[in-house]
Amino acid sequence: MIIYVDIDETICYHEEDDTSKARDYTKATPYVERINKVNSLYDDGHTIVYWTARGTVTGLDWTDLTSSQLEQWGAKHHNLKLGKPYYDLFIDDKNINSEEFFKGEKNETI
């Protein structure tokens, strides 16, 4: 199974509350237990792709920092993709809400 995983507010969080401002991604703090859960999917043979909207709005290239963070956090993956569109709501037939997923809800498809 190929699994795309968002980064910000999914496997890491940011202290600042105002998401209308550009985030300081250098201050992202990992959710270790969430990374471990994704790592277990990797270990089970699934293809893990981290996909982020970092830089989509600002035009800044966050590839090096993001790649370094994933390595520092021990986030196993096969690929990192930037360029995810910025949106307010994502409606998709293959979507799982991250909060539900990490609480163990709606995991029957994996």
C-alpha positions in Angstrom: 0.0 0.0 0.0 1.3 3.5 -0.8 0.5 5.9 2.0 0.9 9.7 1.8 1.4 11.3 5.2 1.2 15.1 5.9 3.9 16.5 8.2 2.8 19.7 10.0 0.1 19.1 12.7 0.3 15.4 11.7 3.7 14.1 12.8 4.9 17.4 14.3 3.4 20.5 15.9 4.1 24.2 16.2 3.7 26.3 19.3 2.4 29.4 17.5 -1.4 29.6 17.2 -1.8 32.1 14.3 -1.7 30.0 11.2 -2.3 33.1 9.1 1.4 33.9 9.5 4.2 32.1 7.9 5.3 29.3 10.2 8.8 29.0 11.5 9.4 25.3 10.6 12.7 25.3 12.3 10.8 25.2 15.6 8.6 22.2 14.7 8.4 19.6 17.5 7.9 15.9 16.6 5.0 13.8 17.8 7.3 10.8 18.5 4.4 8.3 19.1 2.9 9.3 15.7 6.2 8.9 13.9 6.6 5.5 15.5 3.2 4.4 14.2 4.0 5.5 10.7 7.4 3.7 11.0 5.6 0.5 11.9 3.7 0.9 8.6 7.0 1.3 6.8 8.4 -1.8 8.6 5.3 -3.7 7.5 6.2 -3.1 3.9 4.1 -0.1 3.0 5.5 2.7 0.9 5.6 5.9 3.0 5.6 9.3 1.2 5.7 12.4 3.3 3.8 15.2 1.5 3.9 18.8 2.7 2.6 22.2 1.7 5.7 23.8 3.3 6.6 26.7 0.9 3.5 26.5 -1.2 2.2 29.9 -0.1 5.6 31.6 0.5 7.5 30.2 -2.4 10.4 29.3 0.0 12.2 26.0 -0.5 12.0 23.9 2.7 13.3 20.7 1.2 16.7 20.6 3.0 15.3 21.5 6.4 12.3 19.1 6.1 14.6 16.2 4.9 16.9 16.9 7.8 14.0 17.0 10.3 12.6 13.7 9.1 16.1 12.1 9.5 16.6 13.7 13.0 13.1 12.5 14.1 13.8 9.0 12.8 10.8 9.2 10.4 11.2 6.3 8.0 10.1 7.0 4.5 10.6 6.2 0.9 10.1 9.7 -0.5 9.5 13.3 0.5 7.4 15.6 -1.7 6.8 19.3 -1.3 4.3 21.3 -3.3 1.2 20.0 -1.7 -1.6 22.5 -2.4 -2.6 24.9 0.4 -6.3 24.4 1.2 -8.8 24.7 4.0 -10.7 21.4 3.5 -9.7 18.3 1.6 -12.5 16.0 0.4 -11.3 12.7 -0.9 -12.5 9.1 -1.1 -9.2 7.7 0.4 -8.7 10.2 3.2 -8.3 9.4 6.9 -8.3 12.2 9.4 -5.0 12.2 11.3 -6.6 12.6 14.7 -8.8 9.6 14.1 -5.9 7.6 12.6 -3.5 8.1 15.5 -6.3 7.4 18.1 -6.7 4.0 16.4 -10.0 4.8 14.8 -10.7 4.0 11.1 -7.5 1.9 10.6 -9.3 -1.1 9.2 -8.1 -0.3 5.7 -4.4 -0.7 6.6 
